[in-house]
Amino acid sequence: MTTQYYKGHFDEPRTEKTEGWGTCDYYFETNQDGEVLRQIEVYKNGNAPIRYDAILLGLEKVGQFAIDKKTTVHMPRIGCGLAGGTWDKIEP
């Protein structure tokens, strides 16, 4: 599978709860058919577009699924790359 990347710029400040974050660049990862696989937002003021509460909720659900299926889960350090999170806040 061939992966392609595209970058777009959003030049207006957001007007929801992230209003103070300023303008941002969007990065899109697509497959060879042009379907978006992943979107990453990078804000110009340096704030990370990460919600630790959402990651915790997701990991709790994955953990319960693994318990129910009697299996283990192996994954990279999610939220710590372009999302700007820190592993010391996610790992515990």
Buried (B, 14 or more C-beta within 10 A) or exposed (E): EEEEEEEEEBEEBBEEEBEEBBEBEEBBEBEEEEEEEEEBBBBEEEBBBBEEEEBEEEBEEEEEEEEEEEEEEEEEEBBBEBBBBEEEEBEE
